[in-house]
C-alpha cells in the first residue's frame, strides 16, 4: 500500500480486532480507498462493498465489510 498509516499503540486503527466506522475520502484503482479514521487517513480495500466517496463504511483488518451510511446527494 502506498500510504503507511499512523499507527497508535500496537495496531493501526483499521487493523485492530474491532470493526471501525470510517468515511471514504477518495476511491483508488484496484478496489482501494483512502478513508478518514478520525485520527488520520488510511488506505483500505473496498472490494467487498459498493462504497462511494462520502459513504460511512465499517472496516476490519483493512477490508471494508459494510456500508453503514451512504452520502446523500
C-alpha positions in Angstrom: 0.0 0.0 0.0 1.3 3.4 -0.8 0.4 5.2 2.4 1.7 3.9 5.7 -0.9 4.7 8.3 0.0 6.4 11.5 -0.4 3.6 14.0 -1.4 4.2 17.6 -0.2 1.7 20.2 0.4 -1.7 18.8 -2.1 -1.6 15.9 -3.4 0.6 13.2 -6.9 2.0 13.6 -8.3 -0.2 10.7 -6.2 -3.2 11.6 -7.4 -3.8 15.1 -9.6 -6.6 16.2 -12.7 -4.3 16.1 -14.5 -3.1 13.0 -14.5 0.7 12.9 -16.6 3.2 11.1 -14.7 5.5 8.7 -15.5 7.9 5.9 -14.5 7.3 2.3 -12.4 10.3 1.1 -11.1 9.0 -2.3 -11.6 5.9 -4.4 -8.4 4.5 -5.9 -7.6 1.8 -8.5 -7.7 -1.9 -7.6 -10.7 -1.6 -5.3 -8.8 0.6 -2.8 -9.9 3.7 -1.0 -8.5 6.4 1.2 -10.6 6.8 4.4 -10.7 9.2 7.3 -10.4 7.3 10.5 -10.9 10.3 12.7 -7.3 10.1 13.6 -5.8 10.4 10.1 -6.1 8.8 6.7 -5.6 5.1 5.9 -5.8 3.1 2.7 -8.3 0.2 2.8 -9.8 -2.4 0.4 -13.4 -1.7 -0.7 -13.6 -4.8 -3.0 -16.5 -6.4 -1.0 -18.8 -3.3 -0.8 -20.3 -0.7 -3.2 -18.6 2.2 -1.4 -18.7 5.8 -2.8 -16.9 8.9 -1.8 -18.6 10.3 1.3 -20.0 6.9 2.5 -19.5 5.7 6.0 -18.2 2.1 6.0 -17.2 -0.5 8.5 -13.6 -1.7 8.2 -12.0 -4.7 9.8 -8.3 -5.7 9.1 -8.1 -3.1 6.3 -11.1 -4.6 4.5 -14.5 -2.7 4.2 -17.2 -5.1 5.3 -20.3 -2.9 5.1 -21.7 0.4 4.0 -23.4 1.9 7.1 -24.3 5.3 5.8 -24.5 6.5 2.3 -23.7 10.0 1.2 -27.0 11.9 0.4 -27.0 13.7 -2.8 
